[in-house]
Amino acid sequence: MRRLIVCLFLLLPISGFAFDVAQLKECSAVMAKKFTKSDSMDVNRYIQASKAMVDIFGVSRVDVKTNYVYQGAKTIEVEGDASWRYFYPPSYGGGGKGKLIYNQNEVMRAGRAGDALVIGKCKNEILLLIVQQDSPAEQELYSVLGMSAPTPEKTSLWRRLWGTAEKRTADYEIDTAALPMPTIPEKSWARIYFTPGPECEDNIVASIDDATRAIDVAVYSITNDKIVDSLLAAHRRGVRVRIISDRLQASGRHSLISRLADAGVPVILNKKHKIMHHKFAIFDKKDIETGSYNWTSSATQSNAENCMFFPEQRKEFTNQFKYLWDFYQG
């Protein structure tokens, strides 16, 4: 591990990253992920845990000095603290979850969804680095991490950072044999969340709020007020919102389909298949949310569900949505 970190030090240009060289030399572990809106000060004010973060911080409470750095059009450096919390919610059936609670500061305020987030464990301190999306610094970082041109033959980032083929992190890889979904290139960004818990709901709302052009939704059951409020807000600000849902579910007592239709959102209900059981959404014609998670309150609060977010690769979901939209109108 020490050899790897030294290699990173040699590859990273000092001028591109505003942190102490000596600190990087002492890092014993490094992880990277996409910064999401749910990680930001606007939503949760903590970083949602990944497997790599659990490996870095463990399963006990840790309060640690943290050097915050933002690198983009401007460089911001802040010294502060962060707190790692790992707990065992009763709804998790004995499993645990963690989060890194950070200081509210200018670095975290500057972070935006899509930026690169790097966390390094360096002796008794933490480096928390945010690199602006589409900046020269981001391209340098991706090049160092081997993520600019993903190919199945290359060794995964997990293996190079942690030295084992058995462990994986949801920030980089998913088991496509176990989870039925289109193949994602090895180093594409994928985020996976589980319920009970707020992560699916929060990240769906964040994706809706971030959309600027179009939102296409094909979801079996929609009863979640928070998600529907966000869809209506998107519709009011001029985003094209289209909904496909199941006819029987839409007639249920708790369904919010009529609320969407009454507001002028185009809605089409299944009239051809036995049920329309899809649960996916396409944001701005490029980003996908899918999984077992229905857009319901029970899916958030009491069900065992999953949701996944990733860039669409070959328009599989877009083509399926268009097919259903035309098919159900016939």
C-alpha positions, 0 to 999 in steps of 0.5 A, spaced: 500 500 500 505 504 501 508 503 494 502 505 491 501 511 495 508 513 493 506 512 485 500 517 486 505 522 489 509 522 483 504 522 478 500 527 481 502 534 479 504 539 485 501 545 482 494 541 480 492 539 487 493 544 493 495 539 499 501 538 503 506 533 499 508 530 506 501 529 507 500 525 501 506 520 502 503 518 509 496 516 506 495 509 508 488 509 504 485 512 498 478 512 495 474 516 490 467 517 488 462 522 484 460 527 489 452 527 489 447 532 491 445 528 497 453 528 499 452 536 499 451 541 504 444 543 501 441 536 503 445 531 508 451 535 510 455 528 510 458 523 505 454 517 504 458 511 506 461 506 501 464 499 502 471 503 501 469 508 506 468 503 511 475 499 510 478 506 511 474 508 518 472 501 521 465 500 524 467 505 530 466 512 532 472 516 529 473 524 530 479 526 526 482 532 524 481 534 516 484 538 511 479 540 506 481 542 499 477 544 493 480 544 486 477 547 480 476 554 477 479 556 484 483 553 490 480 553 497 483 550 503 480 549 510 483 546 516 477 543 520 474 536 523 470 530 521 466 525 524 465 518 522 459 515 525 457 507 524 451 505 527 446 499 526 439 501 525 433 496 527 431 496 520 437 493 517 436 486 521 443 487 524 447 490 518 450 497 519 451 503 515 456 509 516 456 516 514 462 521 514 459 528 517 464 534 515 465 541 517 460 546 514 465 550 510 467 553 503 470 547 500 464 543 502 459 549 499 463 549 493 462 542 491 457 540 486 454 534 484 458 530 479 465 533 481 470 528 483 471 526 491 477 523 494 478 521 501 485 519 503 487 517 510 494 520 512 496 518 519 492 521 524 488 526 519 484 525 513 484 529 506 478 531 503 479 533 496 473 535 491 475 536 484 471 540 479 467 537 474 470 538 467 476 542 469 483 540 467 484 538 474 479 532 474 482 530 467 489 529 471 485 525 476 481 521 472 488 519 468 491 517 474 486 513 477 485 510 470 478 512 469 479 516 462 478 510 457 475 504 461 476 497 458 474 490 461 482 488 461 485 493 465 485 492 473 480 495 477 481 501 481 479 497 487 484 491 486 490 497 485 488 500 491 486 494 496 490 489 493 484 483 492 480 481 487 474 478 492 472 485 495 468 491 491 466 497 492 459 500 489 462 506 487 466 503 481 463 496 480 457 492 480 456 485 480 452 484 473 451 477 474 447 478 480 443 485 478 439 484 472 441 491 468 445 492 462 453 491 462 456 498 465 464 498 463 468 497 469 470 504 471 463 507 469 460 511 475 455 507 479 451 508 485 447 503 489 443 504 495 438 500 499 432 501 503 429 501 508 432 508 509 432 515 505 438 514 500 433 512 494 428 517 495 433 523 497 437 521 490 431 520 486 429 527 488 436 530 487 436 527 480 429 530 479 431 537 481 438 537 477 434 535 471 434 541 466 431 538 460 427 532 460 425 527 465 422 520 463 419 516 468 416 508 467 414 506 474 409 501 477 407 505 483 407 512 485 405 514 492 411 518 494 409 525 496 416 528 496 418 525 489 411 527 486 412 534 489 419 535 485 416 532 479 411 538 479 416 543 480 420 540 475 414 541 470 413 548 472 420 550 471 419 548 464 422 541 464 419 536 460 416 530 464 413 524 462 410 518 466 408 511 464 405 507 470 400 501 471 393 502 470 391 498 476 396 501 481 394 508 478 387 507 480 389 505 487 387 509 493 394 512 495 396 513 488 398 520 486 398 519 478 392 523 478 395 529 481 400 529 476 395 528 470 391 534 473 397 539 473 398 537 466 404 532 466 403 527 460 401 520 463 400 514 459 397 508 463 398 500 461 393 498 457 396 492 453 401 488 458 398 484 464 402 489 469 407 495 467 412 493 472 418 497 470 421 502 475 426 506 471 427 514 470 431 517 465 434 524 467 436 529 461 436 523 456 443 521 459 442 518 466 438 512 469 435 510 476 433 503 476 432 497 481 426 494 485 425 501 488 417 503 487 416 511 488 412 509 494 413 511 502 413 504 504 419 503 499 423 508 503 420 506 510 419 499 511 421 495 504 427 491 503 429 495 496 435 497 492 436 503 487 442 504 482 444 510 478 449 510 472 450 513 465 446 510 460 451 507 455 447 505 449 440 508 449 437 501 452 432 505 457 431 510 452 428 506 447 424 502 451 421 508 454 419 510 447 417 503 445 412 503 451 410 510 450 408 509 443 405 502 444 400 504 450 397 510 446 395 505 440 
